[in-house]
């Protein structure tokens, strides 16, 4: 019983950070003229221009800092 509990706890500990990751989208908001980051893809293509899709939030933030439109 203890062994099962330890294994379940270990699996939960490793799975939680993986669930927090996911695609991060960098978009240019045409109304505010600013870049925004979201975990959902833009659906309103008139308002948002897709700038890129990234695996982690850190990658998306780093990319935003390098984009001319986002400065």
Chimera marker file (.cmm) of the C-alpha trace (Angstrom):
<marker_set name="trace">
<marker id="1" x="0.000" y="0.000" z="0.000" r="1" g="1" b="0" radius="0.5"/>
<marker id="2" x="2.786" y="2.418" z="0.913" r="1" g="1" b="0" radius="0.5"/>
<marker id="3" x="4.608" y="1.581" z="-2.303" r="1" g="1" b="0" radius="0.5"/>
<marker id="4" x="1.534" y="2.399" z="-4.400" r="1" g="1" b="0" radius="0.5"/>
<marker id="5" x="1.084" y="5.715" z="-2.605" r="1" g="1" b="0" radius="0.5"/>
<marker id="6" x="4.731" y="6.647" z="-3.149" r="1" g="1" b="0" radius="0.5"/>
<marker id="7" x="4.525" y="5.785" z="-6.851" r="1" g="1" b="0" radius="0.5"/>
<marker id="8" x="1.298" y="7.768" z="-7.281" r="1" g="1" b="0" radius="0.5"/>
<marker id="9" x="2.829" y="10.793" z="-5.546" r="1" g="1" b="0" radius="0.5"/>
<marker id="10" x="5.945" y="10.615" z="-7.715" r="1" g="1" b="0" radius="0.5"/>
<marker id="11" x="3.874" y="10.389" z="-10.901" r="1" g="1" b="0" radius="0.5"/>
<marker id="12" x="1.782" y="13.382" z="-9.877" r="1" g="1" b="0" radius="0.5"/>
<marker id="13" x="4.906" y="15.406" z="-9.108" r="1" g="1" b="0" radius="0.5"/>
<marker id="14" x="6.353" y="14.757" z="-12.561" r="1" g="1" b="0" radius="0.5"/>
<marker id="15" x="3.075" y="15.170" z="-14.452" r="1" g="1" b="0" radius="0.5"/>
<marker id="16" x="2.094" y="18.541" z="-12.964" r="1" g="1" b="0" radius="0.5"/>
<marker id="17" x="4.860" y="20.619" z="-14.626" r="1" g="1" b="0" radius="0.5"/>
<marker id="18" x="4.193" y="18.890" z="-17.935" r="1" g="1" b="0" radius="0.5"/>
<marker id="19" x="0.540" y="19.892" z="-17.762" r="1" g="1" b="0" radius="0.5"/>
<marker id="20" x="1.507" y="23.518" z="-17.161" r="1" g="1" b="0" radius="0.5"/>
<marker id="21" x="3.446" y="23.519" z="-20.396" r="1" g="1" b="0" radius="0.5"/>
<marker id="22" x="1.742" y="23.662" z="-23.682" r="1" g="1" b="0" radius="0.5"/>
<marker id="23" x="1.619" y="25.797" z="-26.716" r="1" g="1" b="0" radius="0.5"/>
<marker id="24" x="1.994" y="29.514" z="-26.107" r="1" g="1" b="0" radius="0.5"/>
<marker id="25" x="0.932" y="31.858" z="-28.868" r="1" g="1" b="0" radius="0.5"/>
<marker id="26" x="2.379" y="35.309" z="-29.449" r="1" g="1" b="0" radius="0.5"/>
<marker id="27" x="-0.071" y="37.578" z="-31.237" r="1" g="1" b="0" radius="0.5"/>
<marker id="28" x="-0.122" y="41.209" z="-32.316" r="1" g="1" b="0" radius="0.5"/>
<marker id="29" x="-3.328" y="42.954" z="-31.252" r="1" g="1" b="0" radius="0.5"/>
<marker id="30" x="-4.248" y="45.268" z="-34.135" r="1" g="1" b="0" radius="0.5"/>
<marker id="31" x="-6.540" y="47.412" z="-31.950" r="1" g="1" b="0" radius="0.5"/>
<marker id="32" x="-4.082" y="48.151" z="-29.116" r="1" g="1" b="0" radius="0.5"/>
<marker id="33" x="-0.962" y="47.830" z="-31.301" r="1" g="1" b="0" radius="0.5"/>
<marker id="34" x="0.694" y="45.623" z="-28.663" r="1" g="1" b="0" radius="0.5"/>
<marker id="35" x="1.835" y="42.028" z="-28.518" r="1" g="1" b="0" radius="0.5"/>
<marker id="36" x="0.009" y="39.595" z="-26.277" r="1" g="1" b="0" radius="0.5"/>
<marker id="37" x="0.680" y="36.019" z="-25.229" r="1" g="1" b="0" radius="0.5"/>
<marker id="38" x="-1.996" y="33.356" z="-24.844" r="1" g="1" b="0" radius="0.5"/>
<marker id="39" x="-2.323" y="29.608" z="-24.410" r="1" g="1" b="0" radius="0.5"/>
<marker id="40" x="-5.153" y="29.516" z="-26.942" r="1" g="1" b="0" radius="0.5"/>
<marker id="41" x="-4.769" y="30.134" z="-30.639" r="1" g="1" b="0" radius="0.5"/>
<marker id="42" x="-6.296" y="33.350" z="-31.959" r="1" g="1" b="0" radius="0.5"/>
<marker id="43" x="-9.712" y="32.956" z="-33.545" r="1" g="1" b="0" radius="0.5"/>
<marker id="44" x="-10.361" y="36.591" z="-34.435" r="1" g="1" b="0" radius="0.5"/>
<marker id="45" x="-7.922" y="37.041" z="-37.324" r="1" g="1" b="0" radius="0.5"/>
<marker id="46" x="-9.143" y="40.594" z="-37.947" r="1" g="1" b="0" radius="0.5"/>
<marker id="47" x="-8.075" y="41.636" z="-34.439" r="1" g="1" b="0" radius="0.5"/>
<marker id="48" x="-5.008" y="39.412" z="-33.911" r="1" g="1" b="0" radius="0.5"/>
<marker id="49" x="-2.070" y="38.635" z="-36.173" r="1" g="1" b="0" radius="0.5"/>
<marker id="50" x="-0.283" y="35.387" z="-35.259" r="1" g="1" b="0" radius="0.5"/>
<marker id="51" x="3.394" y="36.033" z="-34.554" r="1" g="1" b="0" radius="0.5"/>
<marker id="52" x="4.399" y="32.514" z="-33.507" r="1" g="1" b="0" radius="0.5"/>
<marker id="53" x="3.716" y="29.360" z="-31.508" r="1" g="1" b="0" radius="0.5"/>
<marker id="54" x="6.131" y="28.257" z="-28.778" r="1" g="1" b="0" radius="0.5"/>
<marker id="55" x="6.437" y="25.217" z="-26.511" r="1" g="1" b="0" radius="0.5"/>
<marker id="56" x="7.128" y="27.087" z="-23.281" r="1" g="1" b="0" radius="0.5"/>
<marker id="57" x="6.195" y="30.438" z="-21.804" r="1" g="1" b="0" radius="0.5"/>
<marker id="58" x="9.880" y="31.331" z="-21.478" r="1" g="1" b="0" radius="0.5"/>
<marker id="59" x="10.414" y="30.724" z="-25.207" r="1" g="1" b="0" radius="0.5"/>
<marker id="60" x="7.410" y="32.893" z="-26.054" r="1" g="1" b="0" radius="0.5"/>
<marker id="61" x="8.597" y="35.737" z="-23.799" r="1" g="1" b="0" radius="0.5"/>
<marker id="62" x="12.094" y="35.600" z="-25.258" r="1" g="1" b="0" radius="0.5"/>
<marker id="63" x="10.686" y="35.691" z="-28.791" r="1" g="1" b="0" radius="0.5"/>
<marker id="64" x="8.443" y="38.657" z="-27.939" r="1" g="1" b="0" radius="0.5"/>
<marker id="65" x="11.444" y="40.656" z="-26.727" r="1" g="1" b="0" radius="0.5"/>
<marker id="66" x="13.156" y="40.100" z="-30.068" r="1" g="1" b="0" radius="0.5"/>
<marker id="67" x="10.193" y="40.996" z="-32.290" r="1" g="1" b="0" radius="0.5"/>
<marker id="68" x="10.227" y="44.479" z="-33.790" r="1" g="1" b="0" radius="0.5"/>
<marker id="69" x="6.432" y="44.841" z="-33.603" r="1" g="1" b="0" radius="0.5"/>
<marker id="70" x="6.455" y="43.964" z="-29.904" r="1" g="1" b="0" radius="0.5"/>
<marker id="71" x="8.816" y="46.766" z="-28.855" r="1" g="1" b="0" radius="0.5"/>
<link id1="1" id2="2" r="1" g="1" b="0" radius="0.2"/>
<link id1="2" id2="3" r="1" g="1" b="0" radius="0.2"/>
<link id1="3" id2="4" r="1" g="1" b="0" radius="0.2"/>
<link id1="4" id2="5" r="1" g="1" b="0" radius="0.2"/>
<link id1="5" id2="6" r="1" g="1" b="0" radius="0.2"/>
<link id1="6" id2="7" r="1" g="1" b="0" radius="0.2"/>
<link id1="7" id2="8" r="1" g="1" b="0" radius="0.2"/>
<link id1="8" id2="9" r="1" g="1" b="0" radius="0.2"/>
<link id1="9" id2="10" r="1" g="1" b="0" radius="0.2"/>
<link id1="10" id2="11" r="1" g="1" b="0" radius="0.2"/>
<link id1="11" id2="12" r="1" g="1" b="0" radius="0.2"/>
<link id1="12" id2="13" r="1" g="1" b="0" radius="0.2"/>
<link id1="13" id2="14" r="1" g="1" b="0" radius="0.2"/>
<link id1="14" id2="15" r="1" g="1" b="0" radius="0.2"/>
<link id1="15" id2="16" r="1" g="1" b="0" radius="0.2"/>
<link id1="16" id2="17" r="1" g="1" b="0" radius="0.2"/>
<link id1="17" id2="18" r="1" g="1" b="0" radius="0.2"/>
<link id1="18" id2="19" r="1" g="1" b="0" radius="0.2"/>
<link id1="19" id2="20" r="1" g="1" b="0" radius="0.2"/>
<link id1="20" id2="21" r="1" g="1" b="0" radius="0.2"/>
<link id1="21" id2="22" r="1" g="1" b="0" radius="0.2"/>
<link id1="22" id2="23" r="1" g="1" b="0" radius="0.2"/>
<link id1="23" id2="24" r="1" g="1" b="0" radius="0.2"/>
<link id1="24" id2="25" r="1" g="1" b="0" radius="0.2"/>
<link id1="25" id2="26" r="1" g="1" b="0" radius="0.2"/>
<link id1="26" id2="27" r="1" g="1" b="0" radius="0.2"/>
<link id1="27" id2="28" r="1" g="1" b="0" radius="0.2"/>
<link id1="28" id2="29" r="1" g="1" b="0" radius="0.2"/>
<link id1="29" id2="30" r="1" g="1" b="0" radius="0.2"/>
<link id1="30" id2="31" r="1" g="1" b="0" radius="0.2"/>
<link id1="31" id2="32" r="1" g="1" b="0" radius="0.2"/>
<link id1="32" id2="33" r="1" g="1" b="0" radius="0.2"/>
<link id1="33" id2="34" r="1" g="1" b="0" radius="0.2"/>
<link id1="34" id2="35" r="1" g="1" b="0" radius="0.2"/>
<link id1="35" id2="36" r="1" g="1" b="0" radius="0.2"/>
<link id1="36" id2="37" r="1" g="1" b="0" radius="0.2"/>
<link id1="37" id2="38" r="1" g="1" b="0" radius="0.2"/>
<link id1="38" id2="39" r="1" g="1" b="0" radius="0.2"/>
<link id1="39" id2="40" r="1" g="1" b="0" radius="0.2"/>
<link id1="40" id2="41" r="1" g="1" b="0" radius="0.2"/>
<link id1="41" id2="42" r="1" g="1" b="0" radius="0.2"/>
<link id1="42" id2="43" r="1" g="1" b="0" radius="0.2"/>
<link id1="43" id2="44" r="1" g="1" b="0" radius="0.2"/>
<link id1="44" id2="45" r="1" g="1" b="0" radius="0.2"/>
<link id1="45" id2="46" r="1" g="1" b="0" radius="0.2"/>
<link id1="46" id2="47" r="1" g="1" b="0" radius="0.2"/>
<link id1="47" id2="48" r="1" g="1" b="0" radius="0.2"/>
<link id1="48" id2="49" r="1" g="1" b="0" radius="0.2"/>
<link id1="49" id2="50" r="1" g="1" b="0" radius="0.2"/>
<link id1="50" id2="51" r="1" g="1" b="0" radius="0.2"/>
<link id1="51" id2="52" r="1" g="1" b="0" radius="0.2"/>
<link id1="52" id2="53" r="1" g="1" b="0" radius="0.2"/>
<link id1="53" id2="54" r="1" g="1" b="0" radius="0.2"/>
<link id1="54" id2="55" r="1" g="1" b="0" radius="0.2"/>
<link id1="55" id2="56" r="1" g="1" b="0" radius="0.2"/>
<link id1="56" id2="57" r="1" g="1" b="0" radius="0.2"/>
<link id1="57" id2="58" r="1" g="1" b="0" radius="0.2"/>
<link id1="58" id2="59" r="1" g="1" b="0" radius="0.2"/>
<link id1="59" id2="60" r="1" g="1" b="0" radius="0.2"/>
<link id1="60" id2="61" r="1" g="1" b="0" radius="0.2"/>
<link id1="61" id2="62" r="1" g="1" b="0" radius="0.2"/>
<link id1="62" id2="63" r="1" g="1" b="0" radius="0.2"/>
<link id1="63" id2="64" r="1" g="1" b="0" radius="0.2"/>
<link id1="64" id2="65" r="1" g="1" b="0" radius="0.2"/>
<link id1="65" id2="66" r="1" g="1" b="0" radius="0.2"/>
<link id1="66" id2="67" r="1" g="1" b="0" radius="0.2"/>
<link id1="67" id2="68" r="1" g="1" b="0" radius="0.2"/>
<link id1="68" id2="69" r="1" g="1" b="0" radius="0.2"/>
<link id1="69" id2="70" r="1" g="1" b="0" radius="0.2"/>
<link id1="70" id2="71" r="1" g="1" b="0" radius="0.2"/>
</marker_set>
